[in-house]
């Protein structure tokens, strides 16, 4: 069995667990999310790995890039990823990475971008199953009417992330 090394990262939007395996990021998720155990079991099963507290170069680089993001100095991440999910979930997560910094789209738009307009609920479910938050920007997907919808880190965290991305650098105080 492989090891996923992980540690906590205290972000301005909440506590994240950052984990890596084989020099790739497989976890950047909210410590206190409702589905924490379910998500961890899925990752462990798919990657045939167990979690062990520890540090890796990928974790340190993720923390560095997240710090830059929260300071408003980074809009894109360059960390090698190892997402653990079904083929459909991975397809959704790849599409999420095409949503530009500061942009939001609806769940319907997400499904349409994937040429899967009949699969809005499945796309929304896959969005919610994302375990590499912020790096794979699931927070940029909102309801059709502009409501925030759900978010694993809580609506307060989602609002902070969206506000950060839509605030000009000279106006930034939140973070």
C-alpha positions in Angstrom: 0.0 0.0 0.0 1.2 3.5 -0.8 1.3 6.5 1.5 -0.4 9.8 1.1 1.5 12.3 3.2 -0.6 15.2 4.5 -0.6 18.1 6.8 -2.9 21.0 7.8 -2.7 24.4 6.2 -4.5 27.3 7.9 -5.8 29.5 5.2 -7.6 32.8 5.6 -10.8 31.0 4.5 -10.4 28.0 6.8 -8.3 25.0 7.6 -7.3 22.8 4.6 -5.7 19.3 4.5 -3.0 19.2 1.9 -1.8 15.7 0.8 0.5 14.3 -1.9 1.5 11.0 -3.3 4.1 10.2 -5.9 5.2 13.8 -6.2 1.6 15.0 -7.1 -1.1 16.7 -5.1 -4.1 14.4 -4.4 -5.7 16.4 -1.5 -6.3 20.1 -0.8 -9.6 19.9 1.0 -11.5 21.5 3.9 -10.7 19.8 7.1 -14.1 20.3 8.6 -16.3 19.4 5.5 -19.3 17.2 6.2 -18.1 14.4 3.9 -14.5 14.3 5.2 -14.4 10.6 6.0 -16.2 9.6 2.8 -13.8 11.7 0.7 -10.8 10.3 2.5 -12.0 6.7 2.0 -12.6 7.3 -1.7 -9.0 8.7 -2.2 -7.5 5.9 -0.1 -9.4 3.2 -2.1 -8.7 4.6 -5.6 -5.0 5.3 -4.9 -4.6 2.2 -2.8 -3.0 4.3 -0.2 -3.2 5.1 3.5 -2.8 8.6 5.0 0.2 9.5 7.1 1.0 12.9 8.6 4.1 14.3 7.0 5.7 16.7 4.7 6.8 16.6 1.0 8.1 19.1 -1.5 4.7 19.0 -3.2 3.0 20.0 0.0 5.5 22.8 0.6 5.0 24.1 -3.0 1.2 23.9 -2.6 1.4 26.0 0.6 3.7 28.5 -1.2 1.3 28.9 -4.1 -1.7 29.1 -1.8 0.0 31.9 0.2 0.6 33.8 -3.1 -3.1 33.2 -4.1 -4.4 34.5 -0.8 -2.1 37.6 -1.1 -3.6 38.2 -4.6 -0.3 37.5 -6.3 -1.3 34.2 -8.0 -4.1 33.5 -10.4 -3.1 30.0 -11.7 -1.5 27.0 -10.0 1.3 25.0 -11.4 1.2 22.0 -9.1 1.2 18.4 -10.6 -2.2 16.8 -9.7 -3.4 13.3 -8.9 -7.2 13.6 -8.7 -8.9 10.5 -7.3 -12.3 9.9 -8.8 -14.4 8.3 -11.6 -13.7 9.2 -15.2 -16.7 11.5 -15.2 -15.6 13.2 -12.1 -12.1 13.7 -13.6 -13.7 15.2 -16.7 -15.7 17.7 -14.6 -12.6 18.6 -12.6 -10.6 19.2 -15.8 -13.4 21.5 -17.0 -13.3 23.4 -13.7 -9.7 24.2 -14.4 -10.8 26.1 -17.5 -12.8 28.6 -15.4 -10.7 31.8 -15.3 -9.7 33.5 -12.1 -12.5 35.9 -11.1 -15.1 34.3 -13.4 -18.1 32.3 -12.2 -20.3 30.0 -14.2 -23.5 28.1 -13.3 -23.9 24.4 -12.9 -25.8 24.3 -16.1 -23.0 26.1 -17.9 -20.5 23.6 -16.5 -22.5 20.7 -17.9 -22.9 22.5 -21.3 -19.2 23.2 -21.5 -18.7 19.5 -21.2 -21.3 18.8 -23.9 -23.3 17.0 -21.3 -26.3 19.4 -20.8 -28.4 16.5 -19.7 -26.0 15.7 -16.8 -26.4 18.9 -14.8 -27.0 17.0 -11.5 -24.1 14.6 -12.2 -21.8 17.5 -13.0 -22.9 19.3 -9.8 -22.3 16.2 -7.8 -18.8 15.7 -9.3 -18.1 19.4 -8.5 -19.0 18.8 -4.9 -16.8 15.7 -4.8 -13.7 17.7 -5.7 -11.0 17.0 -3.1 -8.4 19.5 -4.5 -10.3 22.7 -3.6 -9.0 26.1 -4.8 -6.4 24.5 -7.0 -9.3 22.9 -9.0 -11.6 25.9 -8.5 -15.0 24.3 -7.7 -15.8 27.5 -5.8 -16.3 29.3 -9.1 -19.5 27.4 -9.9 -22.7 29.1 -8.6 -26.4 28.7 -9.0 -28.2 29.8 -12.1 -29.8 32.8 -10.3 -26.4 33.9 -8.9 -26.8 32.2 -5.5 -23.7 30.6 -4.1 -25.1 27.1 -3.9 -23.2 24.7 -1.6 -19.5 24.4 -0.8 -17.5 21.8 1.1 -15.7 24.6 3.0 -18.9 26.3 3.8 -20.6 29.3 2.1 -18.4 31.7 4.1 -15.3 30.3 2.6 -16.8 30.2 -0.9 -17.8 33.9 -0.5 -14.2 34.8 0.7 -12.6 33.1 -2.3 -15.0 34.7 -4.8 -14.5 38.1 -3.1 -10.7 37.7 -3.2 -10.8 36.9 -6.9 -13.1 39.9 -7.7 -11.3 42.5 -5.7 -8.7 44.8 -7.2 -5.3 44.5 -5.5 -5.4 48.0 -4.2 -8.8 47.3 -2.5 -7.7 44.0 -0.9 -8.0 44.0 2.9 -9.8 40.7 3.5 -6.8 38.5 3.3 
